[in-house]
Amino acid sequence: MLSRLSLFAKYSQSPLPSTPSSSNRPSSPLEVSELLQHIFSFLSQRSLRTAILVCRQWFHLNHHRLNREGIWDVRWERSLPFKTLTRLVSAERLVLNNNQTEISWNSPDLRRLLQCIQAAKGYDLSTLLGIDIGALIKTVSRSYPIKGFTHPPRELVFSSYDFKEEWVNSLPLPRTLTNLKMDKYRKFHVDIARILVVCPFLESLELCSYHYNVTVRGPYTDQGKDALPARLPLQSLVLINLRAPQPWVEDLLTVTPGLDTLKLIQHDKKLPYTARPLHQLLCEYPNLRHLKTLKMHYMTEFMDVHRRIPIYPSLASTGQGQQWWLEDVQETPPPTNVPGIWICRGLETLHLELHVHDRAIVKGKHYSRILYGYIATVCPQLIDLRIRFPHFCCTPSGGSSEYKYKPYVLEGGLCLLSKLRHLERLRIVHRIFFCENPSELNWLAQFGRTEEHRARRREIVDGWASRLRREAVWEANRFKKSAGIADEVLGPRAYEYEVITGLRNLGLLQDVVKTIAAMDTDEYTILPELFKVACGFHHERSPENEIKALFHAPPVGLMAKLLSWTSASP
């Protein structure tokens, strides 16, 4: 969409022409600029990108509201940095996710890139990319110069598995930065004082090392303090796994009087965390709008309002699944394991890490069905959804369990989220991407909703006949054994009929069958607002590009011809 703005570039500085009118009084409220400005202030970024194309006036009123960004992720398959770098002319936000060892051959050279931004002069893309993968690609790259930056960069987000400390502490950071975030998988020493001096307008700083430590480089000496101005505009400071003396933090606070957010997070995955307080909050607090809790797990059993997890005996390593079920239904579950129904119907942002700390060895697909079906029913207003399935964690008994989820396959129930009418961003993170049949997942993109792919999904569902019969028997036995036993559930029940009805088949494969039958019709609109998707650790992209990359769709256009020529050469 940003590329389409170039059509209006030559008009960006010219005043709006006067409209002939017999009266100075506008004929419609929509002709009042002040009123339009107020209306546009409520629109989302996606709506604004559509609004600017309506007419020239709307473009002039809204182009400054758009978040112009350039994003590059080294884990994106079948992608080259050309498209990202050509957007840098107008980008105010730059996001780079890559490994230091790979910067030299298939991703932008951040140092040269920042130097180019500082100079704001013409640069050849090949010098920025730092790639050397053959004369053919070099020839292509020479035709993409960057002539100058029309908007100064305001935000830089950089994450990497590893990078050298000398490299990161000598980056030519732009003075115009107001937001800076750096993530590193390994520990690193960072010169925070230098960052604050080089970026005098910085308002938000976040430094993360989720698995090791962020160590302040050198002592916070008097000389270092003298280099800082007496007052910094910093408003938000987030340091995850910081390793620094307390006086260092106290001295930093003396020069940041406007600081309103300070987060010193020490997160150790080896320590046991409990999700019960979070679960109780969600069942009792109706006004919650945004929840990001990727640093604290949430248990599947808290969502299992019908207690169906134990009816799947295949989960047990020694055939004890049915025995566990008999134990569970003979009495009301202990308060620590009571499931519940969240009452935050207006929740718009949810970032969740799902854990299973039961006695099961192999995790069945019904775990993800419970999760997806629960969220789709209880949180109908979601706009941003991110779910992370960890590949291991420490159980309460002290042992480490490997999770063998398959959250992307059709049987796993991801299609249950198709009813979310407002969802714009979806990110499902799992260490291993497993989905052999593209038709199981390509319904996320428009090209996967054809009659051909619908027929393939029906074939997959037809192959579930025996599993559905077994599941029906297990469910009937569960219903018999739970008769007369009060199912304690936190949160609302009878007075929210729509929610209770939506959770009736929670966790059952039958729930997926009904959803597929409904969504593979012309009358059903699948995720109408969705425009960013990621199935893995990489950054989100459009549903079409994500599905093509996941299933290795062949490139099209000029790049396809170029690759065919190179493969045909000796």
Secondary structure, DSSP 8 states (H G I E B T S, - for coil): -GGGGGGGGGGTTS-------SSSS-SSGGG-HHHHHHHHTT--HHHHHHHTTT-HHHHHHHGGGS--EEEEETT-TT--THHHHHTTTT-SEEEEE--GGGHHHHS--HHHHHHHHHHTS-EEHHHHH---S-HHHHHHHTT-EE---SS---EEEEEES---HHHHTT----TT-SEEEEEESS-EEE-HHHHHHH-TT--EEEEE-SSS-EEESS---HHHHHHS-S-----EEEEETEE--HHHHHHHHHT-TT--EEEEE---TTS----HHHHHHHHH-TT--EEEEEEEEEEGGGT-TT--GGG-GGG-SSS-HHHHHHHHHTS---GGG--B----TT--EEEEEEE--SS-SS--THHHHHHHHHHHHH-TT-SEEEEEE-SEEE-TTS-EEE----TTSGGGTGGGGGG-TT--EEEEEESS-----GGGTGGGSGGGGSHHHHHHHHHHHHTTHHHHHHHHHHHHHHHHHHTTS----BS--TT-HHHHHHTTTTT-HHHHHHHHHHHTSTT----TT--EEEESSS--B-HHHHHHHHTT----THHHHHHHHHHH--
